[in-house]
């Protein structure tokens, strides 16, 4: 099962990602835009997710994805680490969120991570 160390390692492997503490938790940013947060309990993480797609995602896999009430109006979704299948699924989720925040100059040259 992936853990918070895996989240951090994958996030920091992405181009121009920096870790910055905000709201008393680690956040990960590219070009100044936040794309991932790792709450204190480290059993889940939050990523960018278009609001229009979020409802379908949660309905399809409610054991994996959810949104706390205070984040209902934001374009973010929480992901339970224990519900992830493997590191590949974790990587896909983190990379997708990074792509939503990264500037086009990075997207044009990004080919993935090893």
C-alpha positions in Angstrom: 0.0 0.0 0.0 1.4 3.4 -0.9 2.1 5.8 2.0 2.8 9.5 2.6 6.5 9.0 1.8 5.5 7.7 -1.6 3.3 10.7 -2.2 6.1 13.1 -1.2 8.7 11.2 -3.3 6.5 11.2 -6.5 5.5 14.8 -6.1 9.1 16.0 -5.6 10.2 14.0 -8.6 8.0 16.2 -10.9 9.6 19.1 -12.7 9.9 22.3 -10.7 8.0 21.0 -7.7 8.7 22.6 -4.4 7.4 21.6 -1.0 6.1 24.4 1.2 4.3 24.2 4.5 0.9 25.9 4.6 -2.0 25.5 7.0 0.4 23.4 9.2 0.8 20.7 6.5 3.0 20.0 3.5 1.8 21.4 0.2 3.4 20.8 -3.2 3.6 23.5 -5.9 4.7 24.0 -9.4 5.4 27.5 -10.7 3.8 28.8 -7.5 0.5 26.9 -8.0 -0.5 24.3 -5.4 -1.4 20.9 -6.8 -1.2 18.6 -3.7 -1.6 18.8 0.0 -0.7 16.1 2.6 -2.9 16.6 5.8 -1.4 15.8 9.2 -2.8 12.3 9.6 -1.1 11.3 6.3 -3.8 8.7 5.6 -5.0 10.7 2.6 -3.9 13.6 0.3 -5.7 16.2 -1.7 -5.3 16.9 -5.4 -6.7 19.2 -8.0 -9.8 17.9 -9.7 -12.2 19.8 -12.0 -15.5 20.2 -10.1 -17.5 18.9 -13.1 -15.5 15.6 -13.0 -15.3 15.3 -9.3 -18.9 14.1 -8.7 -18.5 11.2 -11.2 -15.1 10.2 -9.6 -16.6 10.1 -6.1 -19.7 8.2 -7.3 -17.6 5.6 -9.0 -15.1 5.0 -6.2 -16.4 6.5 -2.9 -14.1 4.4 -0.8 -11.2 6.1 -2.6 -12.3 9.6 -3.2 -14.2 12.2 -1.1 -14.6 15.9 -0.4 -14.8 17.3 3.1 -17.7 19.8 3.5 -15.4 22.8 3.9 -13.8 22.0 0.4 -17.1 21.5 -1.4 -16.8 24.6 -3.5 -13.2 24.1 -4.5 -11.7 22.2 -7.4 -10.0 19.6 -5.1 -10.7 16.0 -4.1 -9.2 13.9 -1.3 -7.7 10.4 -1.9 -7.5 7.7 0.7 -4.0 6.1 0.5 -5.3 2.7 1.8 -7.7 2.5 -1.1 -5.1 2.9 -3.8 -4.2 -0.3 -5.8 -0.5 0.4 -6.1 2.2 3.0 -6.8 1.3 3.3 -10.4 -2.2 4.5 -9.5 -0.7 6.9 -7.0 1.7 8.2 -9.6 -1.1 8.7 -12.2 -3.2 10.7 -9.7 -0.3 12.9 -8.6 0.9 13.5 -12.2 -2.7 14.4 -13.3 -2.9 17.0 -10.6 0.6 18.4 -11.4 -0.5 18.7 -15.1 -3.5 20.8 -14.1 -1.2 23.3 -12.3 2.0 23.2 -14.4 2.6 26.0 -17.0 2.5 25.1 -20.6 6.3 25.4 -21.0 6.7 22.4 -18.6 3.8 20.5 -20.1 5.4 20.8 -23.6 8.6 19.0 -22.5 7.2 16.6 -19.8 7.3 13.0 -20.9 6.5 11.3 -17.6 8.5 10.0 -14.7 10.4 6.8 -14.3 
